Amino acid sequence: MNKKNVLMLLCGVLAGSLCFGSVGVISAIEYKAITVSYDNIKLVIDGKQVTPKDATGKVVEPFIHEGTTYLPVRAVAEALGKDVKWDGPAKTVIIGDNLSDDAKKSVMLHDLKELRREGFLVYPIKITDNYDKNYTGFLRPTYTPTGKAGFIEYVLDGKYSKMKGRLILDDRSRSLKSAETYTIIADGKTLITLEALQPGDKPVDFEVDLEKCYLLRIEVSYGAQNWGTNAFVNMELFE
């Protein structure tokens, strides 16, 4: 194990200064001498060995300091398929998408016009769950004329990156058991399967990836017991 004394920069301001040519904030940086250990540490991501490099292509060796292993964030992020940015003024390393869900454009699923549906109802009105929380706008299954699985479909045209939602037990059905199963499908691929909530169950939040999705489909299969006791609420699509 090779130990070295290294002059570390505890603030990322200098890194940003070197990248962007500004040195007016050097006085805000704190310097500290530390001892680190280089022990030929290897980095393996998803079964593939990765050689860490900086933005110029220079190999950067991981090291250990006080029992913690330090890896170059750019090499790790890029190996995971994420973009990396340095925000100098904010002294922040940004990995991937910098927009929070609050900042992204979004639309509620119940506000979109469906392509087709059978055995599903869409309401823009209030609903209350079995924990007395109110929501506005929901999707819920109803029995089909044939008794087969119900569904609802939406054409998304690849406009959205993901969808967040919540499955609830309707307050009016809080004492009823159900045997429904819900499946959310994107372009024929199952994204998530949810079992119907039962009396006393808490609402279930979920999130699915819709990147490049053209057709979104939600299916319900009916059991032998009560149907229509659950509903989808807060179904929000993010660009």
RAFENQUI-V729896 format. One record per residue. RES is the residue in three letters. SS is DSSP state (A for helix, B for strand, O for the rest). D_CENTER is the distance of its C-alpha to the mean C-alpha in Angstrom with 2 decimals. Layout:
res->RES ss->SS d_center->D_CENTER
res->RES ss->SS d_center->D_CENTER
This chain:
res->MET ss->O d_center->39.48
res->ASN ss->B d_center->40.04
res->LYS ss->B d_center->39.80
res->LYS ss->B d_center->39.95
res->ASN ss->B d_center->40.25
res->VAL ss->B d_center->37.69
res->LEU ss->B d_center->37.64
res->MET ss->B d_center->34.02
res->LEU ss->B d_center->32.46
res->LEU ss->O d_center->30.54
res->CYS ss->O d_center->29.18
res->GLY ss->O d_center->27.24
res->VAL ss->A d_center->29.47
res->LEU ss->A d_center->31.88
res->ALA ss->A d_center->29.30
res->GLY ss->A d_center->28.46
res->SER ss->A d_center->32.19
res->LEU ss->A d_center->33.04
res->CYS ss->A d_center->30.50
res->PHE ss->A d_center->31.57
res->GLY ss->O d_center->35.21
res->SER ss->O d_center->35.29
res->VAL ss->O d_center->37.13
res->GLY ss->O d_center->37.85
res->VAL ss->O d_center->35.57
res->ILE ss->A d_center->36.93
res->SER ss->A d_center->38.66
res->ALA ss->A d_center->35.39
res->ILE ss->O d_center->34.53
res->GLU ss->O d_center->35.52
res->TYR ss->B d_center->36.93
res->LYS ss->B d_center->37.22
res->ALA ss->B d_center->38.85
res->ILE ss->B d_center->37.12
res->THR ss->B d_center->37.81
res->VAL ss->B d_center->35.24
res->SER ss->B d_center->35.61
res->TYR ss->B d_center->35.11
res->ASP ss->O d_center->35.26
res->ASN ss->O d_center->34.20
res->ILE ss->O d_center->30.60
res->LYS ss->O d_center->28.75
res->LEU ss->B d_center->25.06
res->VAL ss->B d_center->23.70
res->ILE ss->B d_center->20.19
res->ASP ss->O d_center->19.55
res->GLY ss->O d_center->23.32
res->LYS ss->B d_center->24.31
res->GLN ss->B d_center->26.24
res->VAL ss->B d_center->25.19
res->THR ss->O d_center->27.73
res->PRO ss->O d_center->26.21
res->LYS ss->B d_center->27.48
res->ASP ss->O d_center->27.35
res->ALA ss->O d_center->27.01
res->THR ss->O d_center->30.66
res->GLY ss->O d_center->30.38
res->LYS ss->O d_center->32.20
res->VAL ss->B d_center->31.39
res->VAL ss->O d_center->29.99
res->GLU ss->O d_center->30.79
res->PRO ss->O d_center->28.61
res->PHE ss->B d_center->30.62
res->ILE ss->B d_center->30.93
res->HIS ss->B d_center->31.80
res->GLU ss->O d_center->32.76
res->GLY ss->O d_center->30.97
res->THR ss->B d_center->27.61
res->THR ss->B d_center->26.72
res->TYR ss->B d_center->25.61
res->LEU ss->O d_center->23.91
res->PRO ss->O d_center->23.70
res->VAL ss->A d_center->20.21
res->ARG ss->A d_center->20.71
res->ALA ss->A d_center->21.79
res->VAL ss->A d_center->18.94
res->ALA ss->A d_center->16.22
res->GLU ss->A d_center->18.15
res->ALA ss->A d_center->18.72
res->LEU ss->O d_center->14.99
res->GLY ss->O d_center->15.02
res->LYS ss->O d_center->13.73
res->ASP ss->O d_center->16.00
res->VAL ss->B d_center->17.73
res->LYS ss->B d_center->19.60
res->TRP ss->B d_center->22.04
res->ASP ss->B d_center->22.50
res->GLY ss->O d_center->26.08
res->PRO ss->O d_center->26.82
res->ALA ss->O d_center->23.78
res->LYS ss->O d_center->24.28
res->THR ss->B d_center->20.61
res->VAL ss->B d_center->18.97
res->ILE ss->B d_center->15.95
res->ILE ss->B d_center->13.68
res->GLY ss->O d_center->11.61
res->ASP ss->O d_center->10.80
res->ASN ss->O d_center->12.82
res->LEU ss->O d_center->12.08
res->SER ss->O d_center->10.53
res->ASP ss->O d_center->9.54
res->ASP ss->O d_center->13.19
res->ALA ss->O d_center->14.52
res->LYS ss->O d_center->13.07
res->LYS ss->O d_center->15.33
res->SER ss->B d_center->14.44
res->VAL ss->B d_center->16.62
res->MET ss->B d_center->17.07
res->LEU ss->A d_center->17.52
res->HIS ss->A d_center->20.87
res->ASP ss->A d_center->22.14
res->LEU ss->O d_center->21.91
res->LYS ss->O d_center->24.93
res->GLU ss->O d_center->24.43
res->LEU ss->O d_center->26.05
res->ARG ss->B d_center->27.68
res->ARG ss->B d_center->27.45
res->GLU ss->B d_center->29.55
res->GLY ss->O d_center->29.31
res->PHE ss->B d_center->26.62
res->LEU ss->B d_center->27.33
res->VAL ss->B d_center->25.44
res->TYR ss->B d_center->26.54
res->PRO ss->B d_center->25.94
res->ILE ss->B d_center->27.57
res->LYS ss->B d_center->26.91
res->ILE ss->B d_center->26.04
res->THR ss->B d_center->26.16
res->ASP ss->B d_center->24.53
res->ASN ss->O d_center->26.55
res->TYR ss->O d_center->25.62
res->ASP ss->O d_center->27.12
res->LYS ss->O d_center->24.03
res->ASN ss->B d_center->24.46
res->TYR ss->B d_center->22.21
res->THR ss->B d_center->23.29
res->GLY ss->B d_center->22.66
res->PHE ss->B d_center->21.75
res->LEU ss->B d_center->22.07
res->ARG ss->B d_center->24.20
res->PRO ss->B d_center->26.15
res->THR ss->O d_center->29.90
res->TYR ss->O d_center->32.39
res->THR ss->O d_center->33.25
res->PRO ss->O d_center->36.92
res->THR ss->O d_center->36.86
res->GLY ss->O d_center->35.03
res->LYS ss->O d_center->32.51
res->ALA ss->O d_center->28.72
res->GLY ss->B d_center->27.44
res->PHE ss->B d_center->24.78
res->ILE ss->B d_center->23.44
res->GLU ss->B d_center->22.30
res->TYR ss->B d_center->20.92
res->VAL ss->B d_center->21.37
res->LEU ss->O d_center->18.38
res->ASP ss->O d_center->20.06
res->GLY ss->O d_center->16.98
res->LYS ss->O d_center->16.39
res->TYR ss->O d_center->12.76
res->SER ss->O d_center->9.50
res->LYS ss->B d_center->7.50
res->MET ss->B d_center->8.86
res->LYS ss->B d_center->8.59
res->GLY ss->B d_center->11.82
res->ARG ss->B d_center->14.29
res->LEU ss->B d_center->17.21
res->ILE ss->B d_center->20.36
res->LEU ss->B d_center->23.96
res->ASP ss->B d_center->26.30
res->ASP ss->A d_center->28.70
res->ARG ss->A d_center->31.63
res->SER ss->A d_center->30.65
res->ARG ss->O d_center->29.84
res->SER ss->O d_center->32.74
res->LEU ss->O d_center->32.21
res->LYS ss->O d_center->30.82
res->SER ss->B d_center->29.03
res->ALA ss->O d_center->28.36
res->GLU ss->O d_center->25.91
res->THR ss->B d_center->23.00
res->TYR ss->B d_center->20.16
res->THR ss->B d_center->18.44
res->ILE ss->B d_center->15.85
res->ILE ss->B d_center->16.84
res->ALA ss->B d_center->16.02
res->ASP ss->O d_center->19.20
res->GLY ss->O d_center->20.67
res->LYS ss->B d_center->17.88
res->THR ss->B d_center->16.73
res->LEU ss->B d_center->12.99
res->ILE ss->B d_center->13.56
res->THR ss->B d_center->16.85
res->LEU ss->B d_center->17.61
res->GLU ss->B d_center->21.05
res->ALA ss->O d_center->22.83
res->LEU ss->O d_center->22.96
res->GLN ss->O d_center->26.42
res->PRO ss->O d_center->28.64
res->GLY ss->O d_center->27.33
res->ASP ss->O d_center->23.71
res->LYS ss->O d_center->21.06
res->PRO ss->O d_center->18.47
res->VAL ss->B d_center->15.34
res->ASP ss->B d_center->11.89
res->PHE ss->B d_center->9.39
res->GLU ss->B d_center->6.40
res->VAL ss->B d_center->7.39
res->ASP ss->B d_center->7.38
res->LEU ss->O d_center->10.52
res->GLU ss->O d_center->11.42
res->LYS ss->O d_center->15.26
res->CYS ss->O d_center->15.56
res->TYR ss->O d_center->19.07
res->LEU ss->B d_center->19.70
res->LEU ss->B d_center->17.56
res->ARG ss->B d_center->19.50
res->ILE ss->B d_center->19.32
res->GLU ss->B d_center->22.11
res->VAL ss->B d_center->23.94
res->SER ss->B d_center->26.62
res->TYR ss->O d_center->29.30
res->GLY ss->O d_center->31.00
res->ALA ss->O d_center->34.50
res->GLN ss->O d_center->33.63
res->ASN ss->B d_center->32.62
res->TRP ss->O d_center->30.22
res->GLY ss->O d_center->28.34
res->THR ss->O d_center->27.60
res->ASN ss->B d_center->23.81
res->ALA ss->B d_center->21.92
res->PHE ss->B d_center->18.52
res->VAL ss->B d_center->17.83
res->ASN ss->B d_center->15.39
res->MET ss->B d_center->14.21
res->GLU ss->B d_center->12.69
res->LEU ss->B d_center->12.04
res->PHE ss->B d_center->10.70
res->GLU ss->O d_center->12.72
